[in-house]
Amino acid sequence: MIDKKKLAALFAQQGYTDFRWIKGSEVTIAHWVRFKCIFGCPSYGKRGSCPPEVPTVEECKKFFKEFSNVAIFRFKQALGNPKERCQWSQDINKKLLALERAVFLEGFHKVFLLFMDECRLCIDCSSKRAMCNQPADSRPSPEGFGVDLFTTVKQCGYPISVLQDYNQTMNRYAFLLIS
């Protein structure tokens, strides 16, 4: 069993206080999410950490069940200019990688991060996992792994909604899987 108080203190040291715990088996994985990637996401097939360069939905379901604890981190932000989102997302994802490493160094060798958005570590993504410029740091998003964010974060008591315009505050979520 992990010491959640110790991890919460580590998260706070890194600046993360807005998170909730859930079991990996409680994360909702659904095929419809992958279909939204295929038929609706402009990044489909263009990033090495997005579908189709990720495991199947069935493999993702099995993957989550291997983790007894998942910390879901919330990031709130309003960005009137959609181009600002890329830099904001990139900055957060880099900081999350540092958190994942800190948790690993605390002895949790079975830790895995899902970014709060698509990878965005490189301006020019190779689009193929095998050609990734930063394979040790690249991570998929929860949606890329088939996570039904709406169902999963609502069961944790977090808000989530479809936004009508860019001036509204968005709630984005990253997952840190730990066992």
TAUR-V375653 format. One record per residue. N is the residue number from 1. RES is the residue in one letter. PSI is psi as a letter, one per 20 degrees, with the letter a starting at -180 (NA if undefined). NEAR is the number of other C-alpha atoms within 12 Angstrom. Layout:
# TAUR-V375653
N RES PSI NEAR
N RES PSI NEAR
This chain:
# TAUR-V375653
1 M p 11
2 I q 21
3 D n 16
4 K h 23
5 K g 13
6 K g 16
7 L h 32
8 A h 24
9 A g 18
10 L g 23
11 F g 29
12 A h 18
13 Q h 15
14 Q i 21
15 G j 18
16 Y o 26
17 T i 20
18 D n 23
19 F r 28
20 R q 29
21 W q 34
22 I q 30
23 K q 25
24 G h 30
25 S i 22
26 E i 28
27 V p 39
28 T o 32
29 I p 31
30 A q 27
31 H h 22
32 W h 20
33 V g 28
34 R h 32
35 F h 22
36 K h 21
37 C g 32
38 I g 22
39 F m 15
40 G h 13
41 C p 21
42 P i 14
43 S i 28
44 Y p 25
45 G j 24
46 K i 25
47 R p 38
48 G i 35
49 S j 41
50 C r 39
51 P q 37
52 P j 27
53 E k 29
54 V r 30
55 P r 21
56 T r 23
57 V g 29
58 E g 19
59 E h 17
60 C h 33
61 K g 25
62 K g 20
63 F g 26
64 F h 35
65 K i 23
66 E i 22
67 F p 31
68 S h 24
69 N p 30
70 V p 37
71 A p 40
72 I o 41
73 F p 36
74 R p 31
75 F o 30
76 K p 23
77 Q q 21
78 A p 19
79 L o 21
80 G h 15
81 N o 15
82 P h 17
83 K h 12
84 E h 16
85 R h 26
86 C g 21
87 Q g 21
88 W g 26
89 S g 31
90 Q g 26
91 D g 22
92 I g 33
93 N h 37
94 K g 27
95 K h 24
96 L h 38
97 L h 30
98 A h 24
99 L g 36
100 E g 36
101 R g 26
102 A g 25
103 V g 33
104 F g 22
105 L i 15
106 E j 20
107 G j 17
108 F n 25
109 H h 16
110 K m 24
111 V p 31
112 F p 37
113 L p 40
114 L o 41
115 F r 41
116 M i 40
117 D a 41
118 E r 42
119 C f 46
120 R j 36
121 L h 34
122 C q 26
123 I g 17
124 D n 16
125 C q 25
126 S i 25
127 S i 29
128 K p 23
129 R g 27
130 A i 17
131 M j 16
132 C p 26
133 N h 22
134 Q m 24
135 P h 21
136 A h 16
137 D h 28
138 S p 37
139 R q 40
140 P r 37
141 S r 38
142 P g 45
143 E h 43
144 G h 43
145 F j 44
146 G j 39
147 V p 39
148 D n 31
149 L g 37
150 F g 26
151 T g 21
152 T g 33
153 V h 32
154 K h 21
155 Q i 20
156 C i 26
157 G j 17
158 Y q 25
159 P q 22
160 I p 24
161 S r 17
162 V p 14
163 L q 15
164 Q h 10
165 D r 14
166 Y i 17
167 N i 15
168 Q q 18
169 T p 20
170 M q 27
171 N o 27
172 R q 37
173 Y p 41
174 A q 44
175 F p 44
176 L o 47
177 L p 37
178 I p 36
179 S NA 28
